């Protein structure tokens, strides 16, 4: 991973260095990776989600390009749509859900990168990405999944 930024353009529809990752049915296309910042374009098909979790060492952001997310942010239920910026400070519990009948397209980034890029490669490469394996791998990469809420 680079420590310093390099000037350039990552073309639309392409990932940095040609990378395209399948993360549990969502398509993540990394746009840039340095020690300080990791950004990726994400497509969330209908019905996909990221369960509630915490990044104890990173601030995370999502800029909504198309569609709508239902989110759990710090215990509150909120909605974000195209044009909105979602801010999730380190340590804040959050969950991301596409409950609509349309895909969601957005740009994520975290700062600093820490181990998140390596986690995405690990999930992408899993032969059986069952929930227990994903949660265990995530814990090794500084992402802490929370227990499901009562009745879930």
C-alpha positions as CSV (number, residue, x, y, z in Angstrom):
1,X,0.0,0.0,0.0
2,X,1.3,3.4,-0.9
3,X,2.1,5.9,1.8
4,X,1.9,9.0,-0.4
5,X,-0.7,10.1,-2.9
6,X,0.1,9.9,-6.7
7,X,-1.6,12.3,-9.1
8,X,-3.8,10.8,-11.7
9,X,-7.3,9.7,-12.7
10,X,-9.1,6.4,-11.9
11,X,-11.6,6.3,-14.8
12,X,-15.3,5.9,-14.2
13,X,-16.4,2.3,-14.2
14,X,-12.9,1.1,-13.4
15,X,-11.2,0.2,-10.2
16,X,-7.8,1.4,-9.0
17,X,-5.3,-1.0,-10.6
18,X,-8.2,-2.8,-12.3
19,X,-9.6,-4.2,-9.0
20,X,-13.3,-5.1,-8.6
21,X,-14.5,-6.9,-5.5
22,X,-17.6,-9.0,-4.7
23,X,-18.4,-8.3,-1.0
24,X,-21.4,-10.5,-0.1
25,X,-23.3,-9.6,-3.3
26,X,-22.3,-6.0,-3.4
27,X,-19.8,-4.7,-5.9
28,X,-17.0,-2.6,-4.5
29,X,-14.7,-0.9,-7.1
30,X,-11.7,0.7,-5.3
31,X,-10.9,4.1,-6.6
32,X,-7.8,4.9,-4.5
33,X,-5.8,3.3,-1.7
34,X,-3.1,4.9,0.4
35,X,-2.3,4.6,4.1
36,X,-4.3,7.8,4.8
37,X,-7.4,7.1,2.8
38,X,-9.3,4.3,1.0
39,X,-12.2,5.1,-1.4
40,X,-14.5,2.8,-3.4
41,X,-17.6,3.0,-5.5
42,X,-20.2,0.6,-4.3
43,X,-23.3,-0.9,-5.8
44,X,-25.8,-2.4,-3.4
45,X,-28.4,-4.6,-5.2
46,X,-32.0,-4.6,-3.9
47,X,-32.2,-6.2,-0.4
48,X,-28.4,-6.1,0.4
49,X,-27.0,-4.6,3.5
50,X,-24.1,-4.3,5.9
51,X,-25.2,-5.3,9.4
52,X,-24.6,-3.0,12.4
53,X,-20.9,-2.7,13.2
54,X,-18.2,-0.3,14.5
55,X,-14.9,0.9,13.0
56,X,-12.9,1.7,16.2
57,X,-10.0,3.2,14.3
58,X,-11.5,4.9,11.2
59,X,-13.9,7.6,10.2
60,X,-16.2,6.5,7.4
61,X,-18.2,8.5,4.8
62,X,-20.7,7.7,2.1
63,X,-21.7,10.1,-0.7
64,X,-25.0,8.9,-2.2
65,X,-25.1,8.9,-6.0
66,X,-28.3,7.0,-6.7
67,X,-31.0,5.5,-4.6
68,X,-31.8,5.4,-0.9
69,X,-30.3,3.8,2.2
70,X,-32.0,3.1,5.4
71,X,-29.4,3.4,8.1
72,X,-28.9,2.8,11.8
73,X,-26.5,5.6,13.0
74,X,-25.6,5.5,16.6
75,X,-28.9,3.9,17.6
76,X,-31.1,6.2,15.4
77,X,-32.9,5.1,12.3
78,X,-32.2,7.6,9.4
79,X,-32.6,7.8,5.6
80,X,-30.1,9.0,3.0
81,X,-30.7,9.6,-0.7
82,X,-28.9,10.9,-3.8
83,X,-26.8,14.0,-3.0
84,X,-26.5,13.2,0.8
85,X,-23.3,12.7,2.6
86,X,-23.3,10.2,5.5
87,X,-20.7,10.8,8.2
88,X,-19.8,8.0,10.6
89,X,-17.1,8.9,13.1
90,X,-14.9,6.2,14.5
91,X,-16.5,4.2,17.2
92,X,-20.1,5.0,16.1
93,X,-22.3,1.9,15.6
94,X,-23.8,1.9,12.1
95,X,-25.7,-0.4,9.7
96,X,-26.5,0.2,6.0
97,X,-29.6,-1.3,4.3
98,X,-31.0,-1.1,0.8
99,X,-34.7,-1.8,1.5
100,X,-35.9,-0.3,-1.8
101,X,-36.7,-1.9,-5.2
102,X,-33.7,-0.2,-6.9
103,X,-30.0,-0.6,-6.6
104,X,-28.0,2.0,-4.6
105,X,-24.8,3.5,-6.0
106,X,-22.5,5.5,-3.8
107,X,-18.9,6.5,-3.0
108,X,-17.5,5.3,0.3
109,X,-14.2,6.3,1.9
110,X,-12.5,5.7,5.2
111,X,-9.6,7.5,6.9
112,X,-7.1,6.2,7.7
113,X,-7.2,3.0,5.7
114,X,-5.8,0.7,8.4
115,X,-6.8,-2.9,7.6
116,X,-10.1,-2.4,5.7
117,X,-8.7,-2.9,2.2
118,X,-7.1,-6.2,3.3
119,X,-10.5,-7.2,4.9
120,X,-12.3,-6.6,1.6
121,X,-9.8,-8.8,-0.2
122,X,-10.3,-11.5,2.4
123,X,-14.0,-11.5,2.1
124,X,-13.8,-11.4,-1.7
125,X,-11.5,-14.5,-1.6
126,X,-13.6,-16.6,0.8
127,X,-14.8,-19.8,-0.6
128,X,-17.7,-19.9,1.9
129,X,-18.5,-16.4,3.2
130,X,-20.8,-17.5,5.9
131,X,-21.7,-15.0,8.6
132,X,-19.6,-16.5,11.3
133,X,-16.5,-16.6,9.1
134,X,-17.0,-13.0,7.9
135,X,-17.5,-11.7,11.5
136,X,-14.3,-13.5,12.7
137,X,-12.3,-12.2,9.8
138,X,-13.6,-8.7,10.3
139,X,-12.6,-8.8,14.0
140,X,-9.0,-9.5,12.9
141,X,-9.2,-6.4,10.6
142,X,-10.6,-3.8,13.1
143,X,-14.3,-4.1,12.2
144,X,-16.5,-5.2,15.1
145,X,-19.9,-6.5,14.1
146,X,-22.6,-6.0,16.7
147,X,-25.2,-8.7,17.9
148,X,-28.5,-8.6,16.0
149,X,-31.2,-6.6,17.7
150,X,-33.8,-8.4,19.7
151,X,-36.4,-10.1,17.4
152,X,-34.2,-9.9,14.3
